[in-house]
Amino acid sequence: MEFYNEKVVYENPLLSIKVFQSQRNNDLFINWHYHREIELLLVLTGELDVNIEDECVKLRTGDIALIGARQLHRDRSLSSPLNYIVLQFDLEQFIDQSSMPYMRFFSETKKPLSRANYIFQENEATRVEAAECIRSILHEVTDKQSGYELAVSMYIKKLLLLLIRNDSKKVLADREDFDRARLRSVIDYVEAHLTDRIQVEEVSKLANMSYYYFVKFFKKAIGMSFTEYVNYRKIKWAERILLTKDLSVSEVGDRIGMPNMAHFYKMFKKYNDCSPKQFQKKMLEWNRAEA
């Protein structure tokens, strides 16, 4: 089976999404591919078969398909014309400190995200509400009125909320209750000590857990390892500094507790696909173009 890694290009570098409306006028088969972004397909008119790994989702007018990050998929249009909306977004860019505990619902550590498609298939009210969110995101990105980035972020989070609250089969997370209070002190500690070198041993004591139990508990609860989480939060802070402070890259690295430039560059590129300097340049160019 041949497949390719699709590179999703964002129009606005500050907004990690790509959304567009497309039309097909013939029977077309899109080959197997994957990308780091979560994808939602909304059929406006027509018929579309979507193969997601070993399952096939048949879409008709008004239907939605959910495809997880890096899930192999392909599709075939079955009617002419076919009108549909494609929404692709990098989930991590829309998760902040308050919503981080819900990252585990979409981490796909146990089940692929596409298993949640039953929500749209069996719950018409949820499907209609999600479709309206997708249309609204397209409208906001197309019109670009002041504050549209905030509106898009709001609609993305609403889509995530719809999935979480309507997951009656619990395919997004196991049935065990998540004790957020046990990790709240850890999350707060990380935010208060981003300039420091944060040791797992310290925070495991803060959570009143053994080292090994804490590592497993955090991974299960958050959807990423503790080290990954700390690096993620540091890079998010670095992005903010690069956009608001007149500091060199090395000074930013020092400010976020990553004085090793090789490590800082590696982590920054992991989450942004570019160096800190390139990120800053893209932001400045975008702001000038919008002015």
C-alpha positions in Angstrom: 0.0 0.0 0.0 1.4 3.4 -1.0 0.7 6.4 1.1 2.2 9.9 1.6 2.6 12.4 4.4 0.6 15.5 3.5 2.1 18.7 4.7 -0.8 21.0 5.7 0.0 24.7 5.1 -1.7 27.2 7.3 -2.7 30.5 5.8 -2.3 32.3 9.1 0.8 31.2 11.0 -0.9 32.3 14.2 -3.8 29.9 13.6 -2.9 26.3 13.1 -5.8 25.4 10.9 -6.6 24.9 7.2 -10.3 25.1 6.2 -11.7 25.3 2.7 -14.7 24.5 0.6 -14.2 22.3 -2.4 -16.2 20.8 -5.3 -15.6 17.7 -7.4 -17.3 17.2 -10.8 -16.2 13.7 -11.4 -15.6 10.3 -9.8 -12.3 10.9 -8.1 -10.2 8.7 -5.8 -7.8 10.4 -3.4 -4.9 8.1 -2.5 -3.9 7.0 1.0 -2.3 9.8 3.0 -1.9 11.1 6.6 -1.0 14.3 8.4 -0.4 15.5 11.9 -3.7 17.4 12.0 -7.1 16.2 13.0 -9.5 16.4 10.1 -13.2 16.9 9.8 -15.1 16.5 6.5 -18.6 18.0 6.1 -20.5 17.0 2.9 -22.7 19.9 1.8 -24.2 18.1 -1.2 -23.4 14.8 -2.8 -21.9 11.5 -1.7 -18.5 10.6 -0.5 -16.9 7.3 0.8 -14.1 7.8 3.3 -11.7 4.9 4.1 -10.0 5.4 7.4 -7.5 2.6 8.0 -9.7 -0.5 8.1 -13.1 1.1 8.2 -15.3 2.9 5.6 -17.5 5.9 6.5 -20.2 6.6 3.9 -21.1 10.3 3.8 -24.2 11.9 2.3 -25.5 15.5 2.4 -25.1 16.9 5.9 -22.8 14.0 7.2 -19.5 14.5 8.9 -16.4 12.3 9.1 -13.7 12.6 11.8 -10.1 11.6 11.1 -7.5 11.4 13.8 -4.0 12.8 13.7 -1.7 10.7 11.5 -4.5 8.3 10.7 -4.2 6.8 7.2 -7.2 7.7 5.0 -8.4 8.1 1.5 -11.8 9.0 -0.1 -13.8 8.6 -3.2 -16.5 10.9 -4.5 -19.6 9.0 -5.6 -21.7 11.8 -7.1 -21.3 14.8 -9.4 -21.1 17.5 -8.3 -19.8 16.9 -4.7 -19.6 19.9 -2.5 -17.8 19.6 0.9 -15.8 21.5 3.5 -12.4 20.3 4.8 -11.3 21.4 8.3 -7.8 20.4 9.4 -6.3 21.6 12.7 -3.3 20.9 15.0 -5.0 20.0 18.3 -2.1 20.9 20.5 -2.2 24.6 19.4 -5.8 24.9 20.7 -5.1 23.3 24.1 -4.3 25.7 26.9 -3.6 25.2 30.6 -7.3 25.0 31.6 -8.2 22.4 28.9 -5.0 20.3 29.1 -6.7 17.6 31.2 -8.9 16.8 28.3 -6.0 16.2 25.9 -6.2 12.6 26.9 -9.6 12.2 25.1 -7.9 12.9 21.8 -4.5 11.4 22.3 -5.5 8.2 20.6 -3.3 6.1 22.9 -5.9 3.3 23.1 -8.3 3.8 20.2 -8.1 5.8 16.9 -10.1 9.0 17.0 -12.2 7.9 14.0 -14.0 5.4 16.3 -15.9 8.5 17.6 -17.6 8.9 14.2 -20.6 7.0 15.7 -21.4 10.2 17.5 -22.2 12.0 14.3 -23.9 8.9 12.8 -26.2 8.2 15.7 -26.8 11.7 17.2 -28.5 14.0 14.7 -28.6 17.0 17.0 -24.8 16.8 17.6 -24.1 16.4 13.9 -26.2 19.5 13.1 -24.4 21.5 15.8 -21.0 20.3 14.7 -21.8 21.1 11.1 -22.7 24.7 12.1 -19.4 25.0 13.9 -17.5 23.9 10.8 -19.4 26.4 8.6 -18.8 29.1 11.1 -15.1 28.4 11.1 -15.0 28.7 7.3 -17.0 31.9 7.4 -14.6 33.4 10.0 -11.5 32.5 8.2 -12.9 33.7 4.9 -14.1 37.1 6.2 -11.3 37.7 8.6 -13.1 40.2 10.7 -11.3 41.6 13.8 -10.9 38.9 16.4 -11.7 36.0 14.0 -8.8 34.0 15.5 -10.6 34.1 18.9 -13.8 33.0 17.2 -12.1 30.1 15.4 -10.5 28.9 18.7 -13.9 29.1 20.3 -15.6 26.9 17.6 -12.7 24.4 17.7 -13.2 24.0 21.4 -16.9 23.7 21.0 -16.4 20.8 18.5 -14.1 19.1 21.0 -16.8 19.6 23.7 -19.5 18.2 21.6 -17.4 15.0 21.1 -16.6 14.6 24.8 -20.1 15.2 26.1 -21.8 13.0 23.5 -19.4 10.1 23.7 -22.0 7.7 25.2 -19.8 4.6 24.3 -16.7 6.1 26.0 -14.4 5.4 23.0 -12.5 8.7 23.6 -11.5 7.7 27.1 -11.7 4.8 29.5 -14.5 4.6 32.1 -12.2 5.4 35.0 -12.8 8.8 36.7 -10.0 11.2 36.3 -9.0 12.8 39.6 -8.0 16.3 38.3 -7.3 17.5 41.8 -4.3 15.1 42.1 -2.6 16.8 39.2 -3.8 20.4 39.7 -0.9 21.2 42.0 1.5 19.7 39.5 0.1 21.8 36.6 0.2 25.0 38.7 3.8 24.2 39.7 4.9 23.8 36.1 3.4 27.2 35.1 5.1 28.9 38.1 8.5 27.3 37.4 8.8 27.4 33.6 12.1 29.2 33.9 13.6 26.3 36.0 14.7 22.8 35.2 11.7 20.9 36.5 12.5 17.4 37.9 10.1 14.6 37.8 11.2 13.5 41.2 10.1 16.9 42.7 6.6 17.0 41.1 5.9 13.3 41.9 6.4 14.2 45.6 4.2 17.2 45.2 1.5 14.8 43.9 2.2 12.4 46.7 3.0 9.6 44.3 6.0 7.4 43.7 8.2 8.3 40.7 7.1 5.4 38.6 3.4 5.6 39.5 3.4 9.4 38.7 5.0 8.9 35.3 2.2 6.4 34.3 -0.6 8.4 36.0 0.4 11.6 34.2 0.7 10.0 30.8 -2.7 8.3 31.2 -4.4 11.4 32.5 -3.0 14.0 30.1 -2.2 12.0 27.0 1.5 12.9 26.9 4.4 12.3 29.1 5.3 14.7 31.9 8.6 15.7 30.0 6.6 16.3 26.8 4.1 18.4 28.7 6.8 20.6 30.3 8.6 21.1 26.9 5.2 21.9 25.3 4.4 24.6 27.9 7.9 26.0 27.6 7.7 26.3 23.8 4.2 27.9 24.1 5.7 30.5 26.4 8.7 31.0 24.0 6.2 31.7 21.2 4.6 34.4 23.3 7.9 36.0 24.2 9.1 36.0 20.5 6.0 37.9 19.6 6.0 40.4 22.5 9.6 41.0 23.6 12.6 42.3 21.8 15.0 39.5 22.9 17.5 37.4 21.0 16.8 33.7 20.5 19.4 32.8 23.1 17.8 35.2 25.6 14.4 33.6 25.0 16.0 30.1 25.6 17.3 31.3 28.9 14.0 32.9 29.8 12.1 29.6 29.4 14.7 27.5 31.1 16.2 26.0 27.9 19.7 27.5 27.8 21.0 24.6 25.6 20.3 26.1 22.1 20.4 22.8 20.3 17.7 21.4 22.6 15.7 24.6 22.3 15.8 24.6 18.5 14.9 20.9 18.5 11.9 21.3 20.7 10.7 24.5 19.0 10.9 22.8 15.6 8.9 19.8 16.9 5.9 22.0 17.6 6.2 24.6 14.9 8.1 23.0 12.0 10.5 25.9 11.9 13.2 27.6 14.0 12.4 30.4 16.5 13.8 33.0 14.1 11.8 31.7 11.2 8.7 31.7 13.4 9.3 35.3 14.4 9.8 36.3 10.8 6.6 34.7 9.7 4.7 36.4 12.4 6.1 39.8 11.6 5.4 39.3 7.8 1.8 38.3 8.6 1.2 41.3 10.8 2.6 43.6 8.2 0.4 42.0 5.5 -2.7 42.4 7.7 -2.0 46.0 8.6 
